[in-house]
């Protein structure tokens, strides 16, 4: 999901930074996108960075942890959360 969103952003002329806890996998994905979009701005990192938009394309628990740990960095950004809330949802999601 994250790679597909990155492709759409690059197609639209926006830069992307792929954040992955495994630096090698993040660099490999960024290199693949650089080959497909040589004019685009592509980078990789192991932690969230300041940006206009951040996409959390992770399993629910990992996305929640990433959001919590990068709370200050993500503040004020557009945040796209692609994982579904599990059926045993946290208390703040219940009506």
HELIX and SHEET records of a PDB file:
HELIX    1   1 UNK A    2  UNK A   11  1                                  10    
HELIX    2   2 UNK A   23  UNK A   36  1                                  14    
HELIX    3   3 UNK A   60  UNK A   69  1                                  10    
HELIX    4   4 UNK A   71  UNK A   74  1                                   4    
HELIX    5   5 UNK A   91  UNK A   93  5                                   3    
SHEET    1   A 2 UNK A  16  UNK A  19  0                                        
SHEET    2   A 2 UNK A  42  UNK A  45  1                                        
SHEET    1   B 2 UNK A  53  UNK A  56  0                                        
SHEET    2   B 2 UNK A  78  UNK A  81  1                                        
END                                                                             
